[in-house]
Amino acid sequence: MEPQYILGNACIVRLMEVLQQEKCGIAAPMCNGFENYQHMDIDTVEHLLRQEKALTAEEGADFRSLDIAHGVWAVTREALEENGRFEELLGDPKNVFLDYKMRLVQKGYPFIVCSRALAYDSLCGRGKPYAPVVSEKDDREVLKSKWQMNYFNLAPNRNLANLIEEEKDAPIRVLEIGCDLGATLLEIRNKYPNSQLYGLEINESAVAIARYLVEAQAGNIEDKEIPFEGTFDYILFGDVLEHLWDPQGVLRYCREKLSEHGAVLACIPNLMHISVMRQLINGRFQYEDTGLLDRSHIHLFTYYQIILMFQEEGYTVEEMRNITPPFSPEEAELAEKLLELSASTEMHMYQTFQYLVRARK
């Protein structure tokens, strides 16, 4: 536990209960200083105690996550002894804990967030957190050498997972193409405990971790080979289709791997986002390491091209959701001017950063 955290009266007891229920590497609480699903609004110690009391009679909706915050952990002695010492070549605590978590995963220890265990971050919003004086470049080199990966994608694509709309106990079969470390599939298991989860990933180093969470194998979907038997209710492409040489051919192949009423779920970047349009009208098209103009993108998509691609391969596009960052006043003004120049565009085509697609067989 880092020194700025204050634990609720029942926090340790509830974390211990989670550790005792199954072979669990880390149990962690909810907290105002954590992000995503591990966040809870708590603004004082008194508020913490009231929230904890209100949760006393409720059943906990605990969930598994790779993206577990490192501010407060409960760890079994067994896991500590089996995992060994921290990696002393790393300097930044967040990287030390990242390495430690990955080693725990490979030893079969899951991480569980206990929704009834609460902690309060007394420094949250009250100035800059502690920042170690270390070289991030040195840490990156150590992690890359050790794990053979440039980055660690621990956060699930919840927007993509939320496209699945089934009863909680549905025994769905889900395949993710480009599953990375398995974070999104783990999120699906939280929502659908009876699901059967499979991952295909081109990066063998990522598969070496993902296979401890789901049934994962290394492979390139462009080889048109899925190394799992049977059909799937859902096949997921989270920011993958734009990296393929033949995305339409892959969708054609995957259609035969869907169950009778199966669907492809995809998250696809939008070339028409206002940030790209502003570059184009100024004669620029600057590739970057990440984002809409990621230099590893092979295909570029717009709203109409996405629909056309799925329709040409026999899919019915059931739903398209938008991920839309806020517009600046200048971007809003430019979008209005672009709308005046075209009779076939709509504002969402300039607002949307990524489209979320559910296309049914």
C-alpha positions as CSV (number, residue, x, y, z in Angstrom):
1,M,0.0,0.0,0.0
2,E,1.3,3.4,-0.9
3,P,1.2,5.9,2.0
4,Q,-1.5,8.2,0.8
5,Y,-4.2,5.6,1.0
6,I,-6.7,5.1,3.9
7,L,-8.5,1.8,4.1
8,G,-12.1,1.3,5.2
9,N,-12.7,-0.7,8.4
10,A,-13.7,-3.8,6.4
11,C,-11.3,-3.5,3.5
12,I,-8.6,-5.9,4.6
13,V,-11.1,-8.5,5.8
14,R,-13.0,-8.4,2.4
15,L,-9.8,-8.6,0.4
16,M,-8.7,-11.6,2.4
17,E,-12.1,-13.3,1.8
18,V,-11.5,-12.9,-2.0
19,L,-8.0,-14.3,-1.7
20,Q,-9.3,-17.3,0.2
21,Q,-12.1,-18.1,-2.3
22,E,-9.8,-19.2,-5.1
23,K,-6.2,-19.2,-6.2
24,C,-5.9,-15.5,-6.6
25,G,-2.7,-13.5,-7.0
26,I,-4.0,-10.1,-6.2
27,A,-7.1,-8.7,-4.6
28,A,-7.7,-5.0,-4.8
29,P,-10.3,-2.5,-3.6
30,M,-12.3,0.3,-5.2
31,C,-11.0,3.8,-4.7
32,N,-11.4,7.4,-5.7
33,G,-7.8,7.5,-6.9
34,F,-8.2,4.6,-9.4
35,E,-9.6,4.8,-12.9
36,N,-12.2,2.9,-15.0
37,Y,-14.2,0.2,-13.2
38,Q,-12.0,0.4,-10.1
39,H,-13.0,4.0,-9.4
40,M,-15.5,5.0,-6.8
41,D,-16.4,8.6,-5.9
42,I,-15.2,9.1,-2.3
43,D,-14.2,12.6,-1.1
44,T,-13.5,12.3,2.6
45,V,-12.8,9.6,5.2
46,E,-16.3,10.0,6.6
47,H,-17.7,9.5,3.1
48,L,-15.6,6.3,2.8
49,L,-17.1,4.9,6.0
50,R,-20.6,5.7,4.9
51,Q,-20.1,4.1,1.5
52,E,-18.6,1.0,3.2
53,K,-21.5,0.7,5.6
54,A,-24.0,0.9,2.7
55,L,-22.2,-2.0,1.0
56,T,-22.3,-4.3,4.0
57,A,-25.5,-6.1,3.1
58,E,-24.9,-6.2,-0.6
59,E,-23.4,-9.0,-2.6
60,G,-20.2,-8.0,-4.2
61,A,-19.9,-7.9,-8.0
62,D,-16.2,-8.8,-8.1
63,F,-14.5,-8.8,-11.4
64,R,-11.2,-9.9,-13.0
65,S,-8.9,-7.4,-14.6
66,L,-5.4,-7.1,-16.0
67,D,-5.6,-3.4,-15.6
68,I,-5.6,-3.5,-11.8
69,A,-4.3,-0.4,-10.0
70,H,-1.1,-0.9,-7.9
71,G,-1.9,1.6,-5.1
72,V,-3.4,-1.0,-2.8
73,W,-2.9,-4.8,-3.2
74,A,-3.6,-7.8,-1.0
75,V,-1.3,-10.7,-2.1
76,T,-1.2,-14.2,-0.8
77,R,2.1,-15.4,0.8
78,E,2.0,-18.3,-1.7
79,A,1.9,-16.0,-4.7
80,L,4.7,-13.8,-3.2
81,E,7.0,-16.7,-2.6
82,E,6.4,-18.3,-6.0
83,N,6.8,-15.0,-7.9
84,G,10.0,-14.0,-6.2
85,R,11.6,-10.6,-6.0
86,F,10.8,-7.4,-7.9
87,E,12.7,-6.7,-11.1
88,E,15.6,-4.5,-9.8
89,L,16.6,-3.3,-13.3
90,L,13.3,-1.3,-13.4
91,G,13.2,2.2,-11.8
92,D,9.6,3.4,-12.1
93,P,7.2,1.7,-9.6
94,K,4.5,1.4,-12.3
95,N,6.9,-0.6,-14.4
96,V,8.0,-2.7,-11.5
97,F,4.4,-3.7,-10.7
98,L,3.7,-4.2,-14.4
99,D,6.5,-6.8,-14.7
100,Y,5.4,-8.4,-11.4
101,K,1.8,-8.7,-12.6
102,M,2.8,-10.3,-15.9
103,R,4.9,-12.9,-14.0
104,L,1.9,-13.7,-11.7
105,V,-0.3,-14.2,-14.7
106,Q,2.1,-16.8,-16.1
107,K,2.0,-18.6,-12.9
108,G,-1.8,-18.9,-13.1
109,Y,-2.8,-16.3,-10.5
110,P,-5.8,-14.1,-11.5
111,F,-6.3,-10.5,-10.3
112,I,-9.7,-9.7,-8.7
113,V,-11.2,-6.3,-7.8
114,C,-13.5,-6.6,-4.8
115,S,-16.3,-4.1,-5.2
116,R,-17.1,-4.1,-1.5
117,A,-13.6,-3.3,-0.3
118,L,-13.0,0.5,-0.3
119,A,-10.0,2.7,0.0
120,Y,-9.6,6.5,0.0
121,D,-6.7,8.3,-1.8
122,S,-6.1,11.4,0.4
123,L,-3.9,13.0,-2.3
124,C,-6.2,12.6,-5.2
125,G,-6.8,16.0,-6.8
126,R,-4.5,17.7,-4.3
127,G,-1.3,18.1,-6.4
128,K,1.0,16.1,-8.4
129,P,1.7,12.5,-7.4
130,Y,5.1,11.2,-6.6
131,A,7.2,11.0,-9.8
132,P,10.4,9.0,-9.6
133,V,13.6,10.3,-11.2
134,V,14.2,7.5,-13.6
135,S,14.7,7.1,-17.3
136,E,11.5,5.9,-19.0
137,K,13.6,4.9,-22.0
138,D,15.8,2.6,-19.8
139,D,12.7,0.9,-18.4
140,R,11.2,0.4,-21.8
141,E,14.4,-1.3,-23.0
142,V,14.4,-3.6,-20.0
143,L,10.7,-4.5,-20.5
144,K,11.1,-5.0,-24.2
145,S,14.1,-7.2,-23.8
146,K,12.4,-9.3,-21.1
147,W,9.0,-9.6,-22.6
148,Q,9.6,-9.0,-26.3
149,M,6.8,-6.4,-26.5
150,N,6.8,-2.7,-27.1
151,Y,3.7,-2.1,-25.0
152,F,1.4,-3.9,-22.7
153,N,-2.3,-3.5,-23.4
154,L,-3.9,-4.2,-20.1
155,A,-7.1,-2.2,-20.5
156,P,-10.1,-4.0,-22.2
157,N,-12.0,-2.5,-25.1
158,R,-15.2,-2.1,-23.1
159,N,-17.0,-0.3,-25.9
160,L,-16.5,-3.4,-28.1
161,A,-17.5,-5.8,-25.4
162,N,-20.6,-3.8,-24.7
163,L,-21.8,-4.6,-28.3
164,I,-22.6,-8.1,-27.0
165,E,-26.2,-8.2,-25.8
166,E,-27.1,-11.5,-24.3
167,E,-28.6,-12.9,-21.1
168,K,-26.0,-13.0,-18.4
169,D,-26.0,-16.8,-18.2
170,A,-25.8,-17.3,-22.0
171,P,-23.2,-19.9,-23.0
172,I,-21.8,-17.8,-25.9
173,R,-18.6,-18.7,-27.9
174,V,-16.5,-15.7,-28.6
175,L,-13.3,-15.4,-30.7
176,E,-11.2,-12.3,-30.7
177,I,-8.9,-11.7,-33.6
178,G,-5.9,-9.8,-32.3
179,C,-6.6,-10.6,-28.7
180,D,-3.3,-9.2,-27.4
181,L,-2.9,-10.1,-23.7
182,G,-6.6,-11.1,-23.4
183,A,-7.9,-8.1,-21.5
184,T,-11.1,-7.7,-23.6
185,L,-11.9,-11.4,-23.4
186,L,-11.4,-11.2,-19.7
187,E,-13.9,-8.4,-19.5
188,I,-16.4,-10.5,-21.5
189,R,-16.0,-13.3,-18.9
190,N,-16.8,-10.9,-16.2
191,K,-20.2,-10.2,-17.9
192,Y,-20.8,-13.7,-19.2
193,P,-19.4,-16.3,-16.8
194,N,-20.6,-19.2,-19.0
195,S,-18.9,-17.9,-22.1
196,Q,-16.2,-19.9,-24.0
197,L,-13.4,-17.6,-25.0
198,Y,-10.8,-17.9,-27.7
199,G,-8.1,-15.6,-28.9
200,L,-6.0,-15.5,-32.1
201,E,-2.9,-13.2,-31.9
202,I,0.0,-12.6,-34.3
203,N,2.4,-11.6,-31.5
204,E,3.6,-14.8,-29.9
205,S,4.9,-12.9,-26.8
206,A,1.4,-11.6,-26.1
207,V,0.0,-15.1,-26.6
208,A,2.5,-16.4,-23.9
209,I,0.5,-14.3,-21.4
210,A,-3.0,-14.5,-22.9
211,R,-3.1,-18.3,-22.9
212,Y,-3.2,-18.2,-19.1
213,L,-6.4,-16.3,-19.2
214,V,-8.3,-17.7,-22.2
215,E,-7.7,-20.4,-24.9
216,A,-5.3,-18.4,-27.1
217,Q,-3.0,-19.4,-30.0
218,A,-0.6,-17.5,-32.2
219,G,-1.5,-17.0,-35.8
220,N,-2.2,-14.6,-38.6
221,I,-5.9,-14.3,-39.6
222,E,-4.8,-13.4,-43.1
223,D,-3.7,-17.0,-43.6
224,K,-7.4,-17.8,-43.4
225,E,-6.9,-20.4,-40.7
226,I,-8.6,-20.4,-37.3
227,P,-7.1,-23.1,-35.1
228,F,-10.2,-23.7,-33.0
229,E,-13.0,-26.2,-33.7
230,G,-16.6,-25.2,-34.3
231,T,-18.4,-21.9,-35.0
232,F,-18.6,-18.7,-32.9
233,D,-21.5,-16.5,-31.8
234,Y,-19.2,-13.5,-31.9
235,I,-15.9,-12.7,-33.7
236,L,-14.2,-9.5,-32.5
237,F,-11.9,-7.2,-34.4
238,G,-10.8,-4.4,-32.0
239,D,-8.7,-2.0,-34.1
240,V,-7.5,-4.8,-36.3
241,L,-9.2,-4.5,-39.7
242,E,-7.2,-1.4,-40.6
243,H,-4.0,-3.3,-40.2
244,L,-4.9,-6.1,-42.6
245,W,-3.8,-6.4,-46.3
246,D,-7.2,-7.9,-47.2
247,P,-9.8,-7.0,-44.5
248,Q,-12.7,-7.8,-46.8
249,G,-11.3,-11.2,-47.6
250,V,-10.9,-11.9,-43.9
251,L,-14.5,-10.9,-43.2
252,R,-15.6,-13.2,-46.0
253,Y,-13.7,-16.1,-44.4
254,C,-15.0,-15.3,-40.9
255,R,-18.6,-15.3,-42.0
256,E,-18.3,-19.1,-42.5
257,K,-17.0,-19.4,-39.0
258,L,-20.0,-17.7,-37.4
259,S,-23.0,-19.6,-35.9
260,E,-26.3,-19.4,-37.6
261,H,-27.1,-16.0,-36.1
262,G,-23.6,-15.0,-35.3
263,A,-22.1,-11.5,-35.6
264,V,-18.8,-9.7,-36.2
265,L,-18.1,-6.9,-33.7
266,A,-15.5,-4.4,-34.9
267,C,-13.9,-1.1,-33.7
268,I,-12.6,0.8,-36.7
269,P,-10.9,4.3,-36.9
270,N,-12.6,6.9,-39.0
271,L,-10.5,8.7,-41.6
272,M,-13.0,11.5,-41.9
273,H,-12.5,12.7,-38.3
274,I,-12.1,16.5,-38.2
275,S,-8.5,16.2,-37.1
276,V,-7.6,14.4,-40.3
277,M,-9.8,16.7,-42.5
278,R,-8.0,19.7,-41.1
279,Q,-4.7,18.3,-42.1
280,L,-5.9,17.4,-45.6
281,I,-7.3,20.8,-46.5
282,N,-3.9,22.2,-45.4
283,G,-2.0,19.8,-47.6
284,R,-0.9,17.5,-44.8
285,F,-1.2,13.9,-44.0
286,Q,1.2,13.2,-41.2
287,Y,1.6,9.6,-40.1
288,E,2.2,9.0,-36.4
289,D,3.1,6.2,-34.0
290,T,-0.5,5.9,-32.7
291,G,-4.0,7.2,-33.5
292,L,-6.0,7.7,-36.6
293,L,-2.9,8.0,-38.8
294,D,-0.9,5.2,-37.2
295,R,1.8,4.4,-39.6
296,S,1.0,0.7,-39.4
297,H,-2.5,1.2,-40.8
298,I,-2.8,-0.4,-44.2
299,H,-6.4,0.4,-45.0
300,L,-8.4,3.6,-44.2
301,F,-12.1,3.7,-43.7
302,T,-15.1,6.1,-43.6
303,Y,-18.7,5.5,-42.5
304,Y,-19.9,4.6,-46.0
305,Q,-16.9,2.4,-46.8
306,I,-17.4,0.4,-43.6
307,I,-21.1,-0.3,-44.4
308,L,-20.3,-1.2,-48.0
309,M,-17.5,-3.6,-47.0
310,F,-19.8,-5.6,-44.7
311,Q,-22.7,-5.5,-47.1
312,E,-20.6,-6.8,-50.0
313,E,-19.7,-9.8,-47.9
314,G,-23.3,-10.7,-47.0
315,Y,-23.5,-9.1,-43.5
316,T,-26.4,-7.0,-42.2
317,V,-25.0,-4.0,-40.3
318,E,-27.3,-4.0,-37.2
319,E,-25.7,-1.2,-35.3
320,M,-23.0,1.5,-35.6
321,R,-22.0,3.4,-32.5
322,N,-19.8,6.4,-32.4
323,I,-16.8,7.2,-30.2
324,T,-16.8,11.0,-30.3
325,P,-14.2,13.1,-28.5
326,P,-15.4,16.7,-27.8
327,F,-15.0,19.3,-30.6
328,S,-13.1,22.5,-30.0
329,P,-14.9,25.7,-31.2
330,E,-12.5,25.8,-34.2
331,E,-13.2,22.2,-35.1
332,A,-17.0,22.7,-34.9
333,E,-16.7,25.7,-37.2
334,L,-14.7,23.8,-39.8
335,A,-17.1,20.9,-39.7
336,E,-20.0,23.2,-40.4
337,K,-18.2,24.6,-43.4
338,L,-17.4,21.1,-44.7
339,L,-21.1,20.1,-44.3
340,E,-22.0,23.0,-46.6
341,L,-19.8,21.6,-49.3
342,S,-21.3,18.1,-49.4
343,A,-24.9,16.9,-49.9
344,S,-24.1,13.4,-48.6
345,T,-22.2,13.9,-45.3
346,E,-23.5,14.3,-41.8
347,M,-22.0,15.8,-38.7
348,H,-21.2,12.5,-37.0
349,M,-18.9,11.7,-39.9
350,Y,-16.6,14.5,-38.7
351,Q,-17.1,14.0,-35.0
352,T,-16.5,10.2,-34.8
353,F,-13.0,9.1,-33.9
354,Q,-13.9,5.4,-34.2
355,Y,-17.0,3.4,-35.3
356,L,-18.2,0.4,-33.3
357,V,-20.0,-2.1,-35.6
358,R,-22.2,-5.1,-35.0
359,A,-22.7,-6.9,-38.3
360,R,-24.9,-10.0,-38.3
361,K,-24.4,-13.0,-40.6
